[in-house]
Amino acid sequence: MATYLSKWSNGGKYLEWEDFKVQYLGDFTEDAGYSLEDQKMIENLTIGDRLDLSDGISQYHEIERLA
C-alpha cells in the first residue's frame, strides 16, 4: 500500500515543518483539498520522491512517498 509523509508549515523558514502526518493514497481527496491534478501527481510519485504543493505565500506543504 502506498504510504506518504505529509509536512506543513505556515511560514517562517521553509524547512521548519510544524506538522507531519503519515497518509495513504486514499486520503488525498478533493474533500481534503487536493485537486484531481494533485491526486495524479501524488499517485505517480515513486519511493523517495517529493511533491511540493506549497502556495508560495503563506503555507508550505510537501508530500514524500515512503512506501
mmCIF file of the N, C-alpha and C atoms, coordinates in Angstrom:
data_MODEL
# 
_entry.id   MODEL 
# 
loop_
_atom_site.group_PDB 
_atom_site.id 
_atom_site.type_symbol 
_atom_site.label_atom_id 
_atom_site.label_alt_id 
_atom_site.label_comp_id 
_atom_site.label_asym_id 
_atom_site.label_entity_id 
_atom_site.label_seq_id 
_atom_site.pdbx_PDB_ins_code 
_atom_site.Cartn_x 
_atom_site.Cartn_y 
_atom_site.Cartn_z 
_atom_site.occupancy 
_atom_site.B_iso_or_equiv 
_atom_site.pdbx_formal_charge 
_atom_site.auth_seq_id 
_atom_site.auth_comp_id 
_atom_site.auth_asym_id 
_atom_site.auth_atom_id 
_atom_site.pdbx_PDB_model_num 
ATOM 1   N N  . MET A 1 1  ? 0.836   -1.178 0.000   1.00 0.00 ? 1  MET A N  1 
ATOM 2   C CA . MET A 1 1  ? 0.000   0.000  0.000   1.00 0.00 ? 1  MET A CA 1 
ATOM 3   C C  . MET A 1 1  ? 0.883   1.244  0.000   1.00 0.00 ? 1  MET A C  1 
ATOM 4   N N  . ALA A 1 2  ? 0.561   2.184  -0.882  1.00 0.00 ? 2  ALA A N  1 
ATOM 5   C CA . ALA A 1 2  ? 1.335   3.417  -0.978  1.00 0.00 ? 2  ALA A CA 1 
ATOM 6   C C  . ALA A 1 2  ? 1.182   4.227  0.304   1.00 0.00 ? 2  ALA A C  1 
ATOM 7   N N  . THR A 1 3  ? 2.321   4.635  0.869   1.00 0.00 ? 3  THR A N  1 
ATOM 8   C CA . THR A 1 3  ? 2.342   5.399  2.107   1.00 0.00 ? 3  THR A CA 1 
ATOM 9   C C  . THR A 1 3  ? 3.124   6.680  1.871   1.00 0.00 ? 3  THR A C  1 
ATOM 10  N N  . TYR A 1 4  ? 2.638   7.777  2.443   1.00 0.00 ? 4  TYR A N  1 
ATOM 11  C CA . TYR A 1 4  ? 3.227   9.094  2.223   1.00 0.00 ? 4  TYR A CA 1 
ATOM 12  C C  . TYR A 1 4  ? 3.413   9.818  3.546   1.00 0.00 ? 4  TYR A C  1 
ATOM 13  N N  . LEU A 1 5  ? 4.375   10.738 3.579   1.00 0.00 ? 5  LEU A N  1 
ATOM 14  C CA . LEU A 1 5  ? 4.566   11.621 4.712   1.00 0.00 ? 5  LEU A CA 1 
ATOM 15  C C  . LEU A 1 5  ? 4.219   13.030 4.241   1.00 0.00 ? 5  LEU A C  1 
ATOM 16  N N  . SER A 1 6  ? 3.196   13.612 4.836   1.00 0.00 ? 6  SER A N  1 
ATOM 17  C CA . SER A 1 6  ? 2.806   14.982 4.519   1.00 0.00 ? 6  SER A CA 1 
ATOM 18  C C  . SER A 1 6  ? 3.386   15.911 5.574   1.00 0.00 ? 6  SER A C  1 
ATOM 19  N N  . LYS A 1 7  ? 3.892   17.057 5.109   1.00 0.00 ? 7  LYS A N  1 
ATOM 20  C CA . LYS A 1 7  ? 4.503   18.046 6.004   1.00 0.00 ? 7  LYS A CA 1 
ATOM 21  C C  . LYS A 1 7  ? 3.890   19.409 5.702   1.00 0.00 ? 7  LYS A C  1 
ATOM 22  N N  . TRP A 1 8  ? 3.656   20.194 6.766   1.00 0.00 ? 8  TRP A N  1 
ATOM 23  C CA . TRP A 1 8  ? 3.100   21.522 6.613   1.00 0.00 ? 8  TRP A CA 1 
ATOM 24  C C  . TRP A 1 8  ? 3.849   22.532 7.458   1.00 0.00 ? 8  TRP A C  1 
ATOM 25  N N  . SER A 1 9  ? 3.842   23.783 6.988   1.00 0.00 ? 9  SER A N  1 
ATOM 26  C CA . SER A 1 9  ? 4.363   24.905 7.743   1.00 0.00 ? 9  SER A CA 1 
ATOM 27  C C  . SER A 1 9  ? 3.581   26.145 7.310   1.00 0.00 ? 9  SER A C  1 
ATOM 28  N N  . ASN A 1 10 ? 3.328   27.029 8.239   1.00 0.00 ? 10 ASN A N  1 
ATOM 29  C CA . ASN A 1 10 ? 2.593   28.255 7.922   1.00 0.00 ? 10 ASN A CA 1 
ATOM 30  C C  . ASN A 1 10 ? 3.503   29.469 7.874   1.00 0.00 ? 10 ASN A C  1 
ATOM 31  N N  . GLY A 1 11 ? 4.666   29.316 7.310   1.00 0.00 ? 11 GLY A N  1 
ATOM 32  C CA . GLY A 1 11 ? 5.578   30.440 7.187   1.00 0.00 ? 11 GLY A CA 1 
ATOM 33  C C  . GLY A 1 11 ? 6.889   30.152 7.877   1.00 0.00 ? 11 GLY A C  1 
ATOM 34  N N  . GLY A 1 12 ? 7.622   31.204 8.122   1.00 0.00 ? 12 GLY A N  1 
ATOM 35  C CA . GLY A 1 12 ? 8.940   31.018 8.708   1.00 0.00 ? 12 GLY A CA 1 
ATOM 36  C C  . GLY A 1 12 ? 9.876   30.404 7.685   1.00 0.00 ? 12 GLY A C  1 
ATOM 37  N N  . LYS A 1 13 ? 10.898  29.801 8.152   1.00 0.00 ? 13 LYS A N  1 
ATOM 38  C CA . LYS A 1 13 ? 11.839  29.168 7.244   1.00 0.00 ? 13 LYS A CA 1 
ATOM 39  C C  . LYS A 1 13 ? 11.210  27.954 6.599   1.00 0.00 ? 13 LYS A C  1 
ATOM 40  N N  . TYR A 1 14 ? 11.477  27.757 5.355   1.00 0.00 ? 14 TYR A N  1 
ATOM 41  C CA . TYR A 1 14 ? 10.824  26.733 4.551   1.00 0.00 ? 14 TYR A CA 1 
ATOM 42  C C  . TYR A 1 14 ? 10.921  25.331 5.142   1.00 0.00 ? 14 TYR A C  1 
ATOM 43  N N  . LEU A 1 15 ? 12.062  24.967 5.681   1.00 0.00 ? 15 LEU A N  1 
ATOM 44  C CA . LEU A 1 15 ? 12.235  23.586 6.130   1.00 0.00 ? 15 LEU A CA 1 
ATOM 45  C C  . LEU A 1 15 ? 11.908  23.370 7.608   1.00 0.00 ? 15 LEU A C  1 
ATOM 46  N N  . GLU A 1 16 ? 11.351  24.362 8.268   1.00 0.00 ? 16 GLU A N  1 
ATOM 47  C CA . GLU A 1 16 ? 10.935  24.192 9.651   1.00 0.00 ? 16 GLU A CA 1 
ATOM 48  C C  . GLU A 1 16 ? 9.483   23.724 9.678   1.00 0.00 ? 16 GLU A C  1 
ATOM 49  N N  . TRP A 1 17 ? 9.297   22.454 9.410   1.00 0.00 ? 17 TRP A N  1 
ATOM 50  C CA . TRP A 1 17 ? 7.954   21.889 9.328   1.00 0.00 ? 17 TRP A CA 1 
ATOM 51  C C  . TRP A 1 17 ? 7.302   21.889 10.706  1.00 0.00 ? 17 TRP A C  1 
ATOM 52  N N  . GLU A 1 18 ? 6.028   22.276 10.749  1.00 0.00 ? 18 GLU A N  1 
ATOM 53  C CA . GLU A 1 18 ? 5.295   22.362 12.008  1.00 0.00 ? 18 GLU A CA 1 
ATOM 54  C C  . GLU A 1 18 ? 4.405   21.151 12.256  1.00 0.00 ? 18 GLU A C  1 
ATOM 55  N N  . ASP A 1 19 ? 4.017   20.477 11.202  1.00 0.00 ? 19 ASP A N  1 
ATOM 56  C CA . ASP A 1 19 ? 3.101   19.354 11.349  1.00 0.00 ? 19 ASP A CA 1 
ATOM 57  C C  . ASP A 1 19 ? 3.482   18.256 10.367  1.00 0.00 ? 19 ASP A C  1 
ATOM 58  N N  . PHE A 1 20 ? 3.401   17.023 10.822  1.00 0.00 ? 20 PHE A N  1 
ATOM 59  C CA . PHE A 1 20 ? 3.707   15.848 10.000  1.00 0.00 ? 20 PHE A CA 1 
ATOM 60  C C  . PHE A 1 20 ? 2.548   14.871 10.130  1.00 0.00 ? 20 PHE A C  1 
ATOM 61  N N  . LYS A 1 21 ? 2.272   14.148 9.064   1.00 0.00 ? 21 LYS A N  1 
ATOM 62  C CA . LYS A 1 21 ? 1.206   13.149 9.108   1.00 0.00 ? 21 LYS A CA 1 
ATOM 63  C C  . LYS A 1 21 ? 1.498   12.054 8.086   1.00 0.00 ? 21 LYS A C  1 
ATOM 64  N N  . VAL A 1 22 ? 1.404   10.794 8.511   1.00 0.00 ? 22 VAL A N  1 
ATOM 65  C CA . VAL A 1 22 ? 1.510   9.668  7.585   1.00 0.00 ? 22 VAL A CA 1 
ATOM 66  C C  . VAL A 1 22 ? 0.141   9.485  6.953   1.00 0.00 ? 22 VAL A C  1 
ATOM 67  N N  . GLN A 1 23 ? 0.120   9.408  5.620   1.00 0.00 ? 23 GLN A N  1 
ATOM 68  C CA . GLN A 1 23 ? -1.131  9.282  4.897   1.00 0.00 ? 23 GLN A CA 1 
ATOM 69  C C  . GLN A 1 23 ? -1.034  8.187  3.839   1.00 0.00 ? 23 GLN A C  1 
ATOM 70  N N  . TYR A 1 24 ? -2.202  7.803  3.349   1.00 0.00 ? 24 TYR A N  1 
ATOM 71  C CA . TYR A 1 24 ? -2.301  6.796  2.293   1.00 0.00 ? 24 TYR A CA 1 
ATOM 72  C C  . TYR A 1 24 ? -2.941  7.443  1.068   1.00 0.00 ? 24 TYR A C  1 
ATOM 73  N N  . LEU A 1 25 ? -2.789  6.837  -0.083  1.00 0.00 ? 25 LEU A N  1 
ATOM 74  C CA . LEU A 1 25 ? -3.260  7.417  -1.327  1.00 0.00 ? 25 LEU A CA 1 
ATOM 75  C C  . LEU A 1 25 ? -4.728  7.847  -1.237  1.00 0.00 ? 25 LEU A C  1 
ATOM 76  N N  . GLY A 1 26 ? -5.561  7.045  -0.599  1.00 0.00 ? 26 GLY A N  1 
ATOM 77  C CA . GLY A 1 26 ? -6.981  7.359  -0.489  1.00 0.00 ? 26 GLY A CA 1 
ATOM 78  C C  . GLY A 1 26 ? -7.295  8.567  0.378   1.00 0.00 ? 26 GLY A C  1 
ATOM 79  N N  . ASP A 1 27 ? -6.305  9.080  1.113   1.00 0.00 ? 27 ASP A N  1 
ATOM 80  C CA . ASP A 1 27 ? -6.512  10.259 1.959   1.00 0.00 ? 27 ASP A CA 1 
ATOM 81  C C  . ASP A 1 27 ? -6.497  11.562 1.161   1.00 0.00 ? 27 ASP A C  1 
ATOM 82  N N  . PHE A 1 28 ? -5.953  11.536 -0.044  1.00 0.00 ? 28 PHE A N  1 
ATOM 83  C CA . PHE A 1 28 ? -5.772  12.755 -0.833  1.00 0.00 ? 28 PHE A CA 1 
ATOM 84  C C  . PHE A 1 28 ? -6.982  12.974 -1.741  1.00 0.00 ? 28 PHE A C  1 
ATOM 85  N N  . THR A 1 29 ? -8.092  13.355 -1.143  1.00 0.00 ? 29 THR A N  1 
ATOM 86  C CA . THR A 1 29 ? -9.346  13.531 -1.876  1.00 0.00 ? 29 THR A CA 1 
ATOM 87  C C  . THR A 1 29 ? -9.623  15.012 -2.132  1.00 0.00 ? 29 THR A C  1 
ATOM 88  N N  . GLU A 1 30 ? -10.590 15.274 -2.990  1.00 0.00 ? 30 GLU A N  1 
ATOM 89  C CA . GLU A 1 30 ? -10.998 16.657 -3.226  1.00 0.00 ? 30 GLU A CA 1 
ATOM 90  C C  . GLU A 1 30 ? -11.587 17.267 -1.954  1.00 0.00 ? 30 GLU A C  1 
ATOM 91  N N  . ASP A 1 31 ? -12.303 16.462 -1.178  1.00 0.00 ? 31 ASP A N  1 
ATOM 92  C CA . ASP A 1 31 ? -12.858 16.960 0.091   1.00 0.00 ? 31 ASP A CA 1 
ATOM 93  C C  . ASP A 1 31 ? -11.759 17.381 1.054   1.00 0.00 ? 31 ASP A C  1 
ATOM 94  N N  . ALA A 1 32 ? -10.588 16.779 0.938   1.00 0.00 ? 32 ALA A N  1 
ATOM 95  C CA . ALA A 1 32 ? -9.449  17.127 1.795   1.00 0.00 ? 32 ALA A CA 1 
ATOM 96  C C  . ALA A 1 32 ? -8.620  18.270 1.198   1.00 0.00 ? 32 ALA A C  1 
ATOM 97  N N  . GLY A 1 33 ? -9.049  18.804 0.039   1.00 0.00 ? 33 GLY A N  1 
ATOM 98  C CA . GLY A 1 33 ? -8.378  19.953 -0.556  1.00 0.00 ? 33 GLY A CA 1 
ATOM 99  C C  . GLY A 1 33 ? -7.398  19.641 -1.668  1.00 0.00 ? 33 GLY A C  1 
ATOM 100 N N  . TYR A 1 34 ? -7.390  18.401 -2.153  1.00 0.00 ? 34 TYR A N  1 
ATOM 101 C CA . TYR A 1 34 ? -6.463  18.005 -3.216  1.00 0.00 ? 34 TYR A CA 1 
ATOM 102 C C  . TYR A 1 34 ? -7.211  17.916 -4.533  1.00 0.00 ? 34 TYR A C  1 
ATOM 103 N N  . SER A 1 35 ? -6.744  18.664 -5.536  1.00 0.00 ? 35 SER A N  1 
ATOM 104 C CA . SER A 1 35 ? -7.375  18.641 -6.854  1.00 0.00 ? 35 SER A CA 1 
ATOM 105 C C  . SER A 1 35 ? -7.104  17.300 -7.538  1.00 0.00 ? 35 SER A C  1 
ATOM 106 N N  . LEU A 1 36 ? -7.811  17.048 -8.619  1.00 0.00 ? 36 LEU A N  1 
ATOM 107 C CA . LEU A 1 36 ? -7.571  15.825 -9.388  1.00 0.00 ? 36 LEU A CA 1 
ATOM 108 C C  . LEU A 1 36 ? -6.145  15.796 -9.921  1.00 0.00 ? 36 LEU A C  1 
ATOM 109 N N  . GLU A 1 37 ? -5.627  16.961 -10.302 1.00 0.00 ? 37 GLU A N  1 
ATOM 110 C CA . GLU A 1 37 ? -4.237  17.049 -10.788 1.00 0.00 ? 37 GLU A CA 1 
ATOM 111 C C  . GLU A 1 37 ? -3.266  16.700 -9.655  1.00 0.00 ? 37 GLU A C  1 
ATOM 112 N N  . ASP A 1 38 ? -3.523  17.239 -8.452  1.00 0.00 ? 38 ASP A N  1 
ATOM 113 C CA . ASP A 1 38 ? -2.689  16.906 -7.288  1.00 0.00 ? 38 ASP A CA 1 
ATOM 114 C C  . ASP A 1 38 ? -2.707  15.401 -7.051  1.00 0.00 ? 38 ASP A C  1 
ATOM 115 N N  . GLN A 1 39 ? -3.891  14.805 -7.098  1.00 0.00 ? 39 GLN A N  1 
ATOM 116 C CA . GLN A 1 39 ? -4.032  13.373 -6.846  1.00 0.00 ? 39 GLN A CA 1 
ATOM 117 C C  . GLN A 1 39 ? -3.221  12.544 -7.831  1.00 0.00 ? 39 GLN A C  1 
ATOM 118 N N  . LYS A 1 40 ? -3.235  12.931 -9.107  1.00 0.00 ? 40 LYS A N  1 
ATOM 119 C CA . LYS A 1 40 ? -2.467  12.193 -10.120 1.00 0.00 ? 40 LYS A CA 1 
ATOM 120 C C  . LYS A 1 40 ? -0.963  12.329 -9.883  1.00 0.00 ? 40 LYS A C  1 
ATOM 121 N N  . MET A 1 41 ? -0.524  13.539 -9.519  1.00 0.00 ? 41 MET A N  1 
ATOM 122 C CA . MET A 1 41 ? 0.905   13.744 -9.256  1.00 0.00 ? 41 MET A CA 1 
ATOM 123 C C  . MET A 1 41 ? 1.340   12.949 -8.035  1.00 0.00 ? 41 MET A C  1 
ATOM 124 N N  . ILE A 1 42 ? 0.506   12.900 -7.005  1.00 0.00 ? 42 ILE A N  1 
ATOM 125 C CA . ILE A 1 42 ? 0.817   12.124 -5.806  1.00 0.00 ? 42 ILE A CA 1 
ATOM 126 C C  . ILE A 1 42 ? 0.894   10.638 -6.148  1.00 0.00 ? 42 ILE A C  1 
ATOM 127 N N  . GLU A 1 43 ? -0.061  10.170 -6.912  1.00 0.00 ? 43 GLU A N  1 
ATOM 128 C CA . GLU A 1 43 ? -0.098  8.754  -7.297  1.00 0.00 ? 43 GLU A CA 1 
ATOM 129 C C  . GLU A 1 43 ? 1.129   8.352  -8.107  1.00 0.00 ? 43 GLU A C  1 
ATOM 130 N N  . ASN A 1 44 ? 1.682   9.275  -8.877  1.00 0.00 ? 44 ASN A N  1 
ATOM 131 C CA . ASN A 1 44 ? 2.834   8.982  -9.731  1.00 0.00 ? 44 ASN A CA 1 
ATOM 132 C C  . ASN A 1 44 ? 4.181   9.072  -9.012  1.00 0.00 ? 44 ASN A C  1 
ATOM 133 N N  . LEU A 1 45 ? 4.185   9.498  -7.751  1.00 0.00 ? 45 LEU A N  1 
ATOM 134 C CA . LEU A 1 45 ? 5.445   9.554  -7.003  1.00 0.00 ? 45 LEU A CA 1 
ATOM 135 C C  . LEU A 1 45 ? 6.009   8.147  -6.816  1.00 0.00 ? 45 LEU A C  1 
ATOM 136 N N  . THR A 1 46 ? 7.317   8.032  -6.879  1.00 0.00 ? 46 THR A N  1 
ATOM 137 C CA . THR A 1 46 ? 7.975   6.771  -6.538  1.00 0.00 ? 46 THR A CA 1 
ATOM 138 C C  . THR A 1 46 ? 8.618   6.943  -5.163  1.00 0.00 ? 46 THR A C  1 
ATOM 139 N N  . ILE A 1 47 ? 8.995   5.846  -4.542  1.00 0.00 ? 47 ILE A N  1 
ATOM 140 C CA . ILE A 1 47 ? 9.558   5.893  -3.191  1.00 0.00 ? 47 ILE A CA 1 
ATOM 141 C C  . ILE A 1 47 ? 10.740  6.862  -3.138  1.00 0.00 ? 47 ILE A C  1 
ATOM 142 N N  . GLY A 1 48 ? 10.682  7.784  -2.186  1.00 0.00 ? 48 GLY A N  1 
ATOM 143 C CA . GLY A 1 48 ? 11.725  8.790  -2.021  1.00 0.00 ? 48 GLY A CA 1 
ATOM 144 C C  . GLY A 1 48 ? 11.447  10.099 -2.733  1.00 0.00 ? 48 GLY A C  1 
ATOM 145 N N  . ASP A 1 49 ? 10.514  10.091 -3.696  1.00 0.00 ? 49 ASP A N  1 
ATOM 146 C CA . ASP A 1 49 ? 10.160  11.321 -4.408  1.00 0.00 ? 49 ASP A CA 1 
ATOM 147 C C  . ASP A 1 49 ? 9.346   12.229 -3.504  1.00 0.00 ? 49 ASP A C  1 
ATOM 148 N N  . ARG A 1 50 ? 9.464   13.545 -3.761  1.00 0.00 ? 50 ARG A N  1 
ATOM 149 C CA . ARG A 1 50 ? 8.715   14.550 -3.010  1.00 0.00 ? 50 ARG A CA 1 
ATOM 150 C C  . ARG A 1 50 ? 7.956   15.443 -3.971  1.00 0.00 ? 50 ARG A C  1 
ATOM 151 N N  . LEU A 1 51 ? 6.800   15.884 -3.522  1.00 0.00 ? 51 LEU A N  1 
ATOM 152 C CA . LEU A 1 51 ? 5.969   16.797 -4.300  1.00 0.00 ? 51 LEU A CA 1 
ATOM 153 C C  . LEU A 1 51 ? 5.704   18.033 -3.460  1.00 0.00 ? 51 LEU A C  1 
ATOM 154 N N  . ASP A 1 52 ? 6.034   19.195 -3.994  1.00 0.00 ? 52 ASP A N  1 
ATOM 155 C CA . ASP A 1 52 ? 5.824   20.460 -3.306  1.00 0.00 ? 52 ASP A CA 1 
ATOM 156 C C  . ASP A 1 52 ? 4.470   21.023 -3.726  1.00 0.00 ? 52 ASP A C  1 
ATOM 157 N N  . LEU A 1 53 ? 3.543   21.120 -2.781  1.00 0.00 ? 53 LEU A N  1 
ATOM 158 C CA . LEU A 1 53 ? 2.228   21.692 -3.042  1.00 0.00 ? 53 LEU A CA 1 
ATOM 159 C C  . LEU A 1 53 ? 2.052   23.023 -2.314  1.00 0.00 ? 53 LEU A C  1 
ATOM 160 N N  . SER A 1 54 ? 3.149   23.679 -2.024  1.00 0.00 ? 54 SER A N  1 
ATOM 161 C CA . SER A 1 54 ? 3.119   24.969 -1.321  1.00 0.00 ? 54 SER A CA 1 
ATOM 162 C C  . SER A 1 54 ? 2.444   26.024 -2.175  1.00 0.00 ? 54 SER A C  1 
ATOM 163 N N  . ASP A 1 55 ? 1.774   26.963 -1.511  1.00 0.00 ? 55 ASP A N  1 
ATOM 164 C CA . ASP A 1 55 ? 1.163   28.060 -2.255  1.00 0.00 ? 55 ASP A CA 1 
ATOM 165 C C  . ASP A 1 55 ? 2.155   29.189 -2.517  1.00 0.00 ? 55 ASP A C  1 
ATOM 166 N N  . GLY A 1 56 ? 3.328   29.125 -1.897  1.00 0.00 ? 56 GLY A N  1 
ATOM 167 C CA . GLY A 1 56 ? 4.374   30.110 -2.137  1.00 0.00 ? 56 GLY A CA 1 
ATOM 168 C C  . GLY A 1 56 ? 4.158   31.439 -1.445  1.00 0.00 ? 56 GLY A C  1 
ATOM 169 N N  . ILE A 1 57 ? 3.090   31.541 -0.672  1.00 0.00 ? 57 ILE A N  1 
ATOM 170 C CA . ILE A 1 57 ? 2.785   32.798 0.001   1.00 0.00 ? 57 ILE A CA 1 
ATOM 171 C C  . ILE A 1 57 ? 2.865   32.624 1.513   1.00 0.00 ? 57 ILE A C  1 
ATOM 172 N N  . SER A 1 58 ? 2.016   31.773 2.042   1.00 0.00 ? 58 SER A N  1 
ATOM 173 C CA . SER A 1 58 ? 1.968   31.645 3.496   1.00 0.00 ? 58 SER A CA 1 
ATOM 174 C C  . SER A 1 58 ? 1.918   30.207 3.988   1.00 0.00 ? 58 SER A C  1 
ATOM 175 N N  . GLN A 1 59 ? 1.634   29.267 3.111   1.00 0.00 ? 59 GLN A N  1 
ATOM 176 C CA . GLN A 1 59 ? 1.565   27.875 3.543   1.00 0.00 ? 59 GLN A CA 1 
ATOM 177 C C  . GLN A 1 59 ? 2.503   27.029 2.694   1.00 0.00 ? 59 GLN A C  1 
ATOM 178 N N  . TYR A 1 60 ? 3.282   26.210 3.395   1.00 0.00 ? 60 TYR A N  1 
ATOM 179 C CA . TYR A 1 60 ? 4.192   25.295 2.725   1.00 0.00 ? 60 TYR A CA 1 
ATOM 180 C C  . TYR A 1 60 ? 3.700   23.878 2.987   1.00 0.00 ? 60 TYR A C  1 
ATOM 181 N N  . HIS A 1 61 ? 3.667   23.076 1.932   1.00 0.00 ? 61 HIS A N  1 
ATOM 182 C CA . HIS A 1 61 ? 3.132   21.723 2.040   1.00 0.00 ? 61 HIS A CA 1 
ATOM 183 C C  . HIS A 1 61 ? 3.926   20.820 1.094   1.00 0.00 ? 61 HIS A C  1 
ATOM 184 N N  . GLU A 1 62 ? 4.443   19.734 1.640   1.00 0.00 ? 62 GLU A N  1 
ATOM 185 C CA . GLU A 1 62 ? 5.232   18.795 0.848   1.00 0.00 ? 62 GLU A CA 1 
ATOM 186 C C  . GLU A 1 62 ? 4.767   17.376 1.160   1.00 0.00 ? 62 GLU A C  1 
ATOM 187 N N  . ILE A 1 63 ? 4.736   16.552 0.139   1.00 0.00 ? 63 ILE A N  1 
ATOM 188 C CA . ILE A 1 63 ? 4.356   15.148 0.292   1.00 0.00 ? 63 ILE A CA 1 
ATOM 189 C C  . ILE A 1 63 ? 5.516   14.297 -0.205  1.00 0.00 ? 63 ILE A C  1 
ATOM 190 N N  . GLU A 1 64 ? 5.914   13.323 0.612   1.00 0.00 ? 64 GLU A N  1 
ATOM 191 C CA . GLU A 1 64 ? 7.010   12.414 0.265   1.00 0.00 ? 64 GLU A CA 1 
ATOM 192 C C  . GLU A 1 64 ? 6.489   10.984 0.261   1.00 0.00 ? 64 GLU A C  1 
ATOM 193 N N  . ARG A 1 65 ? 6.806   10.253 -0.786  1.00 0.00 ? 65 ARG A N  1 
ATOM 194 C CA . ARG A 1 65 ? 6.388   8.834  -0.869  1.00 0.00 ? 65 ARG A CA 1 
ATOM 195 C C  . ARG A 1 65 ? 7.343   7.992  -0.036  1.00 0.00 ? 65 ARG A C  1 
ATOM 196 N N  . LEU A 1 66 ? 6.802   7.273  0.940   1.00 0.00 ? 66 LEU A N  1 
ATOM 197 C CA . LEU A 1 66 ? 7.598   6.426  1.828   1.00 0.00 ? 66 LEU A CA 1 
ATOM 198 C C  . LEU A 1 66 ? 7.643   4.977  1.374   1.00 0.00 ? 66 LEU A C  1 
ATOM 199 N N  . ALA A 1 67 ? 6.527   4.451  0.920   1.00 0.00 ? 67 ALA A N  1 
ATOM 200 C CA . ALA A 1 67 ? 6.451   3.042  0.520   1.00 0.00 ? 67 ALA A CA 1 
ATOM 201 C C  . ALA A 1 67 ? 5.406   2.862  -0.559  1.00 0.00 ? 67 ALA A C  1 
# 
